[in-house]
Amino acid sequence: MAQQWDSPQMVKGTGVRWSAFVIYGLLLFFAAIYVLPLVVMLLTSLKPLPEIYSGSIIALPQEWTVKPWIDAWGQTCVGLSCRGIKGYFWNSTKMTVAAVIISTAIGMLNGYVLTKWRFRGADLLFGLILFGCFIPFQIVLIPMATLLGKLGIASSTPGLVLVHVVYGLAFTTLYFRNYYVAFPDELIRAAMIDGAKFFSIFFRILVPNSAPIVVVTVIWQFTNIWNDFLFGASFSTGESAPMTVALNNVVNTSTGEREYNVHMAAAVIAALPTLLVYIVGGRYFVRGLMTGSVKG
Amino acid sequence: MASLELLNIRKRYGELDILKGIDISVDAGEFLVLVGPSGCGKSTLLNMIAGLDTVSEGDIRIGGRRVNDLHPSERDIAMVFQSYALYPNMSVKENIAFGMEMRKVPKPEREQAVKEVSKTLQIDHLLDRRPAQLSGGQRQRVAMGRALVRKPRIFLFDEPLSNLDAQLRVDMRTEIKKLHQRLGATIVYVTHDQIEAMTLATRIAVMRAGELLQLGSPAEIYNRPANTFVAGFMGSPRMNLIPGTLKSEAGGLHLEVASEGAAPARVVLPRVPDATRAYLGREITAGLRPEAISDKLDGGSADGRPVIEAVVEVTEPTGPDTLAVLLLGGREITARLRPDSTLKAGELGRFAIDLSKLVWFDPASGARVA
């Protein structure tokens, strides 16, 4: 199934193809526009502060330094405490890993039940779950705050995990439901005849064959949860804040001179995990989104 | 190995009747083939036997025991699916052993059983491969291995050969038959292919639109079809169904075959069954297999067989014999002639009819009269 989306292997004929120049020229132009902010961030983070104030923002550093990175990680002031962003980085890591694992696992089970153990009203229920994808974050803030308070997990990492799991379930259920709907029923029937029950079918047959959609879901959930700012800002305080909130507190400091190089380093650190997840899983991401649409 | 009884099985989806009271019972060791056009309910019936679909009404008994409410895994059956349904994440060995693993059979015993079955099916060199690395025929064998290894009381096959190419299909058909002869197992086999039904079955159930039209041995189904549908469905080329009028003249009976714009043709009938006589002077449908119309006249006498004259419209040499479409009283009928027949399209030929193979149907109901 590898080459299915390639352009047709037409004979192109001879002669200069001006359209190719135009296409590649435009592509290079837009690629440059996209990559420019990242270049500026990286360059700035590797310059000493005086050079930033005096020079051009896209000039190469005259004196290369990694001190801003070390400062950002361990010394910069986040709000009132000056111990760097590392604590918040771990907050985000714990929160994201836990929320991604839990929401993916529950989404998987939902998709399994909605497609292979269908019951009256299954489609209606799925429609209602789907509705959750369209609820804006802002609407749930106040009820969620009340709920977290009542559960006694307000302003804590477990509280944020719960928020992200609840909000992510609609999406993970959608992904797994649509993947499993194309999963052959005959395999389930064969397993039933072989004597497998609800959970053994799930763990022995369905889960091992879900790699592409698991990658898609994990990337999607990881990116959203790691990058979330609104829930983090609303449901955490001080030391329990996730990375995104801490980054805001670093950058929006109102005292002293603005350490742009440290800010840039902190911002790149904040963006690294999602970048890493995408580089590792990106290949499967595209493939996963395509599966089900084409037999293979 | 066990007997199987289906007692007045019905299946309803709301107002829709999928199965309208099916009664079939087969002895232990029989090979029952459910055959019929798509949508006739044969697969539904098989799924009900397997426990993969619920029974609206009626009883299913395996070995005399009612199994309606038993989970598929408790019915002691094994099923081979059309798509083979091999678990893609498991090796061949794990696929075959999965059922035993779920039943908590100890590992050494499982491995012994896998070894035996894979040797029988000649897949012992494939045990460590994944299904994706196998050819269609090999997958088919693994699917059968998975069923065989459990030594169930009944084997269920759901169109197992329809995904194979023509040559392999014939080979696997023979293998399945050999397997049945060696194991003496009770098998229920669903197919829409009438040749598979004829070659494999000890008993055939022909179904249409949720009804059982006929249950019988392949010979009964072929030679004495219960109605025109069964007659037309079983056999290739199809049985000729010739509408005509039964007439009596000068003490002898004949069938007059007529159609608009053509001279009526006459088939002299030296003898007819008594039940057919009731149709004297009325319309009746004669059913005649192509092989009962031959060009072997044996020096013109045709030893008492009536001889007809007909124009050859088309000839189709198949190798072992030549099929010819003849025009009899303006109606097309197919005859199976000798392979070295020299008749050409447009020629007038003389053909002998084997009356012992002739069956009669009521034109209105389609039911066999005699």
Interface residues (C-beta under 8 A of the other chain):
Chain A: P184 E186 L187 R189 A190 A191 M192 I193 D194 G195 A196 S200 R204 I205 P208 N209
Chain B: A50 G51 L52 H71 P72 S73 I77 A78 M79 F81 Q82 S83 A85 Y87 P88 N89 F98 G99 M102 R103 R146
